[in-house]
Structure formats: structure tokens, C-alpha cells
């Protein structure tokens, strides 16, 4: 309904003298307003101004109704002023809707506010409850401790992509360190998300686009040198090295050091029958599933001279390092397992079978072990590495 200012004339007598006044009356909302003037011209000018304001307000209300809806007409002057000030703060960063959506998403976590220290304690307790290996829990503890020290007192929902990426750039000096942080802290953040302490995992898109990570592996010649050096220097370590190279069993799964399980035992290495194999029990398998690993024909020849009914596979880090030094090869961490994965896929071209033998996923095999630069002819050389003689190994066995 269109409002209109009204003019009324009033006359008053004071000490015998008459005075005429003109009163302009109008409504602001439901509240009546008035203003008095001494001349009619002044009153009419004010009434005209008010009618103009009413028209503008009416047109504005029609626009609001048309573009926004009925709720838009109910905004108070304070609300409108707040909106104007908010837009000034935002400038070109986005709309009020964007700001409000962001605030509701990140500032009010569904699970309540948790500091990073509180969340870390809960996360590590969950790891223990679920029976993760002590070595795995230690890794999570170390990686999250650094984050907690640097972000002390910060709430989980405050750790945005920008905040985390800035922190990561300061603490990760190498690609390997970066990947380790992303892997361990990614699990930590996923735990917080599942419990409603934060919304997004800041590790999700970091490092997603990277070059294919072809692992360091030994050539057939290097693998042969390593075994020859072992036979010459410390033959008791030949089974450990041969199993690492030709069965791909993880070092920790064999020697058991810094784990909660015993070393691989000869009683679980089956050298007879149609399908010789190694049984890794769930407590030995890194993924806790347990797995059966095939013993290739050349691995069988390396193991038979050393076979025992029972007893742990021999291992010593100083002796292993001495073997590598005598072999004169460049050896990096897990090179034996990486050699197995690389040459197994190059020989058989079956990602699934390579993954089964490794106790890994097809994605991992695709990312690390599918190497277009290795040839099947060279793979045949790798799987053809056999002991030159039975001499030293048999003499060692007979002397036992």
C-alpha cells in the first residue's frame, strides 16, 4: 500500500496573538511521525520529499519481492547496514552467500571443537584399540607430534588447506619426507573428519599430480654380484638375500626387528612338493592378512643347501652392509623387494599376480613396478640367476 504524507493546518492563540502552523504527518513502519512548519510552502516541500521517498521505497520493495522474495522486505535497517559493511569487507573475494556458507561449514564442526592435541590423543588410542603394529603406531605418533608442536592449541577445523600446505613446505625438505607426512597425517585427518572435528582433509589434493615413481631396483648383474658376495663373505645370509630378491618378502617380515612378531622361520618355508612356497602368517604380513608366496625355480636352488627344519632366517645389518660393500653396488632401502616387483611384472606382465606375491595393491604395482624401460629378456636373466656351485653352501650345511 502506497503511503502519502498529509498536511494539516493548526491555529493557536498565544497572549491574544494568533499563530498558524502547518504539520506534515507520515508513517515510518507502524510509527507515526510529524514535522511542523511555519509556512505552507515549506510544509508542501517536505510532503513532496516524503512522497518521493515513499515512492522509492515502494519501488525498492517491489524489486526485492521480485528478485529475492518476501523475506527480503523484512530486513531491518540494522540488517541492511550489516550486509553493506560485510560486502565492504569481502570486496572482490566473494558474495555474502559464499562467506556465510564457508562460515557454517568450517566454523561450527558437527562433532564439536577439538584441539589438535586432544584429537591426536584420541587417534593414537584408536590405533592401539584396533591392534595396529607398534611400528605403525610409532610412525603415526612421530608424524603427528611434529604437527602438534607447530600448531599447538589450534582447533582441528582451523587447519585448512592453506594452513597445512604452508606448514608442510617448511618441514618437508625432500619428496620422501613429504610423502610420509601426507600418508600418515592423511589418516589422522580422516579420523578427525569421521568424528566431525573438521570438514576437509587438507592432504587430499597435495602431491596428487606427480611423476610416476619408478622404484630403485637391482639389475640382474647387480643382484648376482650381491649373492656372490654373500656366498663369499657371509653365506649364512644367502637365504635372507635370496628370499628378498626372488620372493619379494619385506625385510621386516623376514627379520622381525622393530616389530611385534618373530623372524621368518624355516618351518614356514616349504621346499618340497609340487608348489614350493613360503607361508607368511598374519602377524608377520605387514597388512595382517597373511599370504602365500611362491618359490621360483632359481630361489629353490638358492635355499636348498641351507634348508633347516626350523629356526629363524639369519640376519645381521652390519654383515648385510658388508656384503653390499663387497658387491660394489648402489643399494637403496627395499631394493631387493623393489627388484622382485619390477622383474616379476616384466617377466609375466600380470599386475594382479605381482600384487598377490607382494601382498600389495594393483594400484601400487601400477605406480611403482610397471616399468616400460625393463625388458622381458633381462627379466629372464634375473630369474635365471642360480648358484654357480653347491660347494660352499653344502660344506656349510654339512658342518652344522
DRENMARVO-466672 format. One line per 4 residues: their letters; for each residue x, y, z of C-alpha. Coordinates in pm, 1 decimal, decimal comma. Layout:
BEGIN
A	X Y Z  ...
END
This chain:
BEGIN
XXXX	0,0 0,0 0,0  148,7 334,9 -108,2  197,3 584,2 173,5  137,7 958,1 138,9
XXXX	238,9 1249,4 358,1  -51,9 1461,0 479,7  -56,2 1830,6 567,4  -283,3 1970,5 833,8
XXXX	-328,3 2333,8 934,2  -336,2 2430,4 1300,2  -402,8 2764,5 1463,8  -307,7 2864,6 1813,9
XXXX	-358,0 3189,7 2011,2  -88,6 3297,4 2249,2  -143,1 3619,3 2458,6  -402,9 3737,9 2221,1
XXXX	-196,7 3674,2 1908,5  -289,8 3402,0 1658,9  -28,2 3170,1 1508,2  -79,2 2938,4 1211,0
XXXX	131,3 2626,2 1168,5  138,6 2351,4 903,1  200,3 1994,9 1020,4  328,0 1721,6 789,8
XXXX	232,6 1373,1 910,9  354,6 1033,3 778,5  429,5 679,1 897,0  760,4 501,0 921,8
XXXX	657,2 142,7 956,5  385,3 147,5 1218,3  516,5 453,3 1396,9  357,7 789,7 1317,5
XXXX	590,7 1081,0 1252,3  525,7 1455,5 1231,7  706,4 1773,4 1149,9  580,9 2137,2 1189,4
XXXX	646,0 2428,1 954,9  553,6 2797,9 973,6  461,7 2830,2 607,3  254,4 2620,1 373,0
XXXX	531,5 2624,9 110,7  774,5 2464,4 349,8  520,0 2200,3 451,4  439,9 2117,8 88,8
XXXX	808,4 2087,6 2,5  859,7 1843,1 293,8  549,8 1644,7 199,4  679,8 1622,6 -157,7
XXXX	1015,5 1492,6 -34,5  844,2 1231,0 180,3  620,1 1119,8 -105,1  929,6 1083,4 -322,6
XXXX	1098,5 871,7 -54,0  781,2 659,9 -23,2  782,7 601,6 -398,1  1148,3 496,4 -400,0
XXXX	1087,0 269,0 -103,1  786,2 119,2 -274,8  977,7 59,1 -593,9  1262,8 -94,3 -392,6
XXXX	1019,7 -323,3 -212,9  874,3 -439,3 -543,9  1224,0 -514,8 -673,0  1315,8 -702,4 -354,9
XXXX	996,1 -905,5 -370,0  1053,9 -984,8 -733,3  1424,1 -1075,0 -706,4  1462,8 -1201,2 -352,1
XXXX	1121,1 -1285,6 -217,1  900,9 -1180,9 66,0  1175,1 -1232,7 327,9  1379,9 -957,3 170,5
XXXX	1119,5 -696,1 264,1  1150,1 -791,6 630,4  1514,5 -690,2 660,8  1568,1 -428,4 925,8
XXXX	1781,9 -122,0 878,4  2049,0 -280,7 1102,8  2049,1 -595,9 890,6  2085,2 -395,1 572,9
XXXX	2367,4 -192,2 724,7  2541,1 -512,9 835,4  2511,7 -651,1 482,3  2666,7 -338,2 334,6
XXXX	2956,9 -349,3 582,1  3011,2 -721,7 517,3  3027,3 -664,6 142,9  3285,3 -394,4 200,4
XXXX	3498,9 -641,4 396,7  3464,2 -910,2 130,8  3540,5 -672,7 -154,8  3620,8 -895,1 -452,8
XXXX	3666,9 -1219,4 -259,8  3311,7 -1340,5 -298,0  2949,2 -1288,6 -209,2  2777,6 -1283,2 128,6
XXXX	2633,9 -1623,8 42,3  2984,8 -1760,7 -15,7  3102,4 -1616,3 313,4  2804,7 -1748,8 508,9
XXXX	2836,1 -2095,3 351,5  3207,1 -2109,3 432,8  3145,1 -1996,6 790,7  2874,3 -2254,7 855,8
XXXX	3086,3 -2529,4 702,6  3413,7 -2465,1 885,5  3335,5 -2262,8 1197,3  3081,5 -2499,4 1352,6
XXXX	3216,3 -2857,3 1342,0  2941,1 -3114,3 1393,1  3148,3 -3314,4 1638,7  3236,4 -3010,0 1845,5
XXXX	3565,9 -2826,3 1873,5  3878,6 -3031,6 1944,5  4231,3 -2903,0 1974,2  4491,5 -3080,2 1766,7
XXXX	4643,8 -3225,4 2086,4  4310,1 -3367,2 2201,6  4243,5 -3520,7 1862,4  4592,5 -3673,6 1846,8
XXXX	4544,1 -3846,5 2183,1  4212,8 -3993,4 2069,4  4360,8 -4100,3 1735,3  4656,8 -4284,3 1890,0
XXXX	4428,3 -4460,1 2139,1  4210,8 -4571,9 1848,2  4522,5 -4708,8 1673,5  4608,0 -4913,2 1981,6
XXXX	4250,0 -5036,4 2020,7  4241,4 -5155,2 1659,5  4560,0 -5351,8 1712,9  4790,3 -5168,5 1471,7
XXXX	5150,4 -5278,4 1483,7  5372,6 -5093,3 1733,9  5595,4 -4972,0 1448,8  5292,6 -4827,8 1269,7
XXXX	5170,8 -4655,1 1584,2  5518,8 -4510,7 1640,1  5515,2 -4367,1 1288,7  5176,5 -4203,7 1345,4
XXXX	5292,6 -4073,6 1682,9  5610,4 -3916,2 1543,7  5444,5 -3753,2 1243,9  5152,5 -3608,3 1440,7
XXXX	5380,6 -3489,9 1722,8  5563,5 -3250,2 1490,3  5231,9 -3113,5 1365,3  5102,6 -3065,8 1720,4
XXXX	5419,7 -2888,8 1833,5  5399,6 -2642,5 1546,1  5021,8 -2586,0 1568,0  4986,5 -2600,6 1945,6
XXXX	4635,9 -2517,4 2067,4  4487,7 -2487,5 1718,4  4141,5 -2633,4 1663,2  4113,8 -2912,8 1409,6
XXXX	3858,6 -2725,6 1198,8  4102,9 -2434,8 1170,4  4358,4 -2646,0 982,5  4268,2 -2550,5 627,6
XXXX	4448,6 -2643,7 307,1  4633,7 -2310,4 310,1  4747,2 -2351,1 671,6  4860,7 -2710,1 624,3
XXXX	5033,9 -2650,9 290,4  5234,3 -2363,2 438,9  5339,4 -2584,7 730,4  5430,0 -2876,1 502,2
XXXX	5652,1 -2657,7 285,8  5856,9 -2567,7 595,1  5903,4 -2918,2 738,4  5940,2 -3135,7 426,6
XXXX	6283,1 -3096,7 272,8  6256,7 -3394,8 38,7  5995,1 -3569,9 -169,8  6018,6 -3878,0 50,7
XXXX	5954,9 -3680,0 370,0  5662,7 -3501,5 207,9  5502,2 -3829,6 102,4  5549,2 -3973,6 450,1
XXXX	5376,0 -3674,9 609,3  5091,6 -3684,5 358,5  5035,5 -4056,3 417,2  5040,9 -4053,1 797,3
XXXX	4869,9 -3718,5 852,3  4610,8 -3802,4 587,4  4496,8 -4091,7 807,6  4495,1 -3860,7 1111,0
XXXX	4277,2 -3602,6 935,2  4041,7 -3872,1 805,4  3991,8 -3982,9 1164,7  3901,6 -3622,8 1261,6
XXXX	3660,8 -3590,0 968,6  3483,5 -3914,9 1056,6  3416,9 -3777,2 1404,6  3304,5 -3435,5 1287,1
XXXX	3600,5 -3236,4 1419,5  3681,6 -3097,9 1074,0  3527,5 -3099,5 726,7  3800,4 -3141,3 464,3
XXXX	4125,4 -3336,5 457,7  4399,5 -3083,5 369,1  4624,4 -3362,1 237,5  4368,2 -3479,1 -18,9
XXXX	4494,3 -3288,0 -321,6  4855,3 -3231,4 -223,7  5100,1 -3430,6 -426,8  4819,1 -3590,6 -624,9
XXXX	4980,4 -3484,7 -951,2  5332,8 -3620,0 -955,3  5564,3 -3806,2 -1183,6  5538,6 -4183,1 -1187,0
XXXX	5753,5 -4309,5 -900,3  5964,7 -4586,5 -1050,7  6145,7 -4752,6 -762,7  6516,2 -4827,1 -739,3
XXXX	6583,0 -5186,4 -839,7  6890,1 -5402,8 -898,4  6987,7 -5517,9 -1243,5  7039,7 -5891,6 -1295,2
XXXX	7416,7 -5832,3 -1283,5  7390,9 -5636,5 -954,3  7165,9 -5899,1 -794,7  7413,2 -6170,2 -896,3
XXXX	7707,1 -5973,7 -751,9  7520,1 -5937,1 -424,5  7457,7 -6310,8 -392,6  7814,2 -6397,8 -489,1
XXXX	7943,7 -6154,6 -225,9  7713,3 -6313,8 31,8  7839,8 -6663,9 -54,8  8196,3 -6545,1 -21,2
XXXX	8167,8 -6322,5 284,7  7866,1 -6428,8 494,7  7695,0 -6733,3 340,3  7456,7 -6757,3 636,6
XXXX	7279,4 -6451,0 492,6  7227,9 -6606,6 148,5  6870,0 -6726,7 230,7  6771,7 -6380,1 357,7
XXXX	6901,9 -6208,8 43,3  6767,5 -6474,0 -196,2  6418,9 -6457,2 -44,9  6426,4 -6077,3 -60,2
XXXX	6528,2 -6080,8 -426,8  6325,1 -6369,9 -564,3  6019,6 -6375,5 -334,0  5984,6 -6004,3 -257,4
XXXX	5926,2 -6059,8 112,8  5968,5 -5736,0 307,4  6285,5 -5715,0 522,0  6079,2 -5651,7 835,8
XXXX	5865,9 -5957,2 756,1  6183,0 -6166,6 748,5  6399,4 -6037,3 1033,2  6118,2 -5910,2 1259,4
XXXX	6328,9 -5629,3 1405,0  6135,9 -5330,8 1546,7  5811,9 -5526,9 1507,3  5588,7 -5729,8 1735,8
XXXX	5646,8 -6061,6 1556,7  5919,7 -6322,8 1540,4  6153,4 -6360,3 1239,6  6054,4 -6578,6 947,0
XXXX	6113,6 -6940,6 1046,4  6232,9 -7226,5 827,1  5931,3 -7431,5 931,2  5718,6 -7194,3 722,6
XXXX	5939,2 -7233,7 414,4  5816,7 -7534,6 218,5  6072,7 -7652,1 -35,4  5917,8 -7985,5 -132,1
XXXX	5601,3 -8078,6 -319,6  5457,9 -7959,8 -648,2  5439,2 -7593,6 -541,6  5719,4 -7483,0 -307,3
XXXX	5614,1 -7174,6 -115,9  5661,4 -6952,4 187,7  5377,0 -6905,1 434,8  5365,7 -6563,9 596,7
XXXX	5136,5 -6563,6 897,1  4900,2 -6267,8 958,4  5119,5 -6143,9 1241,8  5418,4 -6134,5 1002,3
XXXX	5242,5 -5989,8 698,6  5256,1 -5610,7 701,4  4888,4 -5589,5 606,6  4793,9 -5854,3 867,2
XXXX	4618,2 -6071,1 611,1  4881,4 -6339,4 579,2  4990,0 -6456,1 235,4  5149,0 -6741,7 45,4
XXXX	5449,9 -6652,7 -166,4  5563,0 -6880,4 -447,9  5920,9 -7008,2 -450,1  6061,1 -6976,9 -800,5
XXXX	6284,8 -7244,8 -950,3  6600,7 -7039,6 -907,0  6509,6 -6940,6 -548,3  6463,4 -7308,8 -466,3
XXXX	6820,9 -7376,3 -577,6  6949,6 -7095,8 -355,7  6757,1 -7218,4 -49,7  6802,3 -7597,1 -63,0
XXXX	7166,5 -7600,8 53,4  7073,3 -7400,7 363,6  6737,4 -7559,5 447,3  6656,9 -7644,4 808,5
XXXX	6352,6 -7799,1 970,2  6310,1 -7498,5 1194,4  6491,8 -7188,8 1312,2  6489,6 -6820,9 1225,8
XXXX	6626,2 -6690,8 897,3  6970,0 -6545,7 970,4  7010,9 -6166,6 950,1  7259,7 -5905,0 1065,4
XXXX	7262,0 -5547,8 947,3  7642,6 -5498,7 976,1  7703,1 -5822,1 783,1  7442,0 -5724,1 522,9
XXXX	7608,9 -5385,7 473,2  7945,5 -5558,4 438,7  7802,5 -5776,0 161,7  7667,1 -5473,1 -24,9
XXXX	8004,4 -5300,8 6,7  8193,7 -5601,1 -127,5  7947,7 -5637,2 -415,5  8029,2 -5278,5 -514,2
XXXX	7667,8 -5188,5 -596,2  7443,9 -4893,7 -517,1  7183,7 -5018,9 -273,4  6883,1 -4823,0 -153,0
XXXX	6620,6 -4913,6 101,0  6397,8 -5207,1 -3,5  6596,0 -5256,2 -326,5  6553,9 -5637,2 -303,1
XXXX	6174,8 -5616,3 -280,5  6164,6 -5349,6 -550,0  6377,3 -5570,9 -773,0  6135,8 -5858,3 -728,8
XXXX	5832,2 -5643,0 -812,8  5998,3 -5488,4 -1117,7  6131,7 -5812,2 -1267,9  5825,4 -6019,5 -1178,5
XXXX	5595,9 -5787,0 -1371,9  5846,0 -5756,2 -1656,9  5852,7 -6136,2 -1685,3  5482,2 -6218,3 -1652,7
XXXX	5304,0 -5887,9 -1735,2  5031,1 -5961,7 -1482,0  4970,2 -5680,2 -1232,1  4730,7 -5887,0 -1023,5
XXXX	4970,8 -6176,9 -977,9  5259,1 -5944,3 -894,0  5036,7 -5770,5 -638,2  4938,0 -6104,1 -480,1
XXXX	5300,5 -6211,6 -442,0  5399,9 -5874,6 -295,6  5098,2 -5850,4 -66,3  5022,7 -5512,0 -221,6
XXXX	4754,1 -5348,6 -432,3  4729,9 -5337,7 -810,8  4745,7 -4957,5 -788,3  5080,3 -4984,0 -609,9
XXXX	5212,4 -5225,8 -869,2  5097,8 -4993,5 -1148,3  5257,8 -4691,1 -985,1  5591,4 -4844,7 -884,1
XXXX	5664,8 -5165,9 -1072,0  5522,5 -5131,7 -1423,3  5840,6 -5009,6 -1588,8  5849,5 -4971,6 -1966,1
XXXX	6229,0 -4947,4 -1959,2  6288,2 -5305,1 -1842,5  6277,4 -5584,8 -2098,9  6149,0 -5938,8 -2072,2
XXXX	6485,6 -6070,2 -2194,4  6654,8 -5903,5 -1898,9  6380,9 -6034,3 -1669,5  6464,1 -6385,7 -1789,1
XXXX	6826,2 -6322,6 -1687,9  6712,3 -6213,6 -1340,7  6502,1 -6524,8 -1289,6  6786,1 -6733,4 -1426,0
XXXX	7032,1 -6631,6 -1152,3  7139,3 -6957,3 -983,3  7426,8 -7067,0 -760,6  7738,8 -7141,9 -963,2
XXXX	7827,7 -7443,7 -748,7  7694,4 -7622,3 -445,1  8036,8 -7618,9 -282,0  8045,8 -7358,0 -9,9
XXXX	7677,7 -7383,0 78,4  7687,3 -7761,5 109,9  8005,9 -7754,6 315,6  7844,1 -7501,7 548,8
XXXX	7539,1 -7724,1 585,5  7733,9 -8043,2 641,2  7948,2 -7874,5 904,1  7640,8 -7771,9 1103,4
END
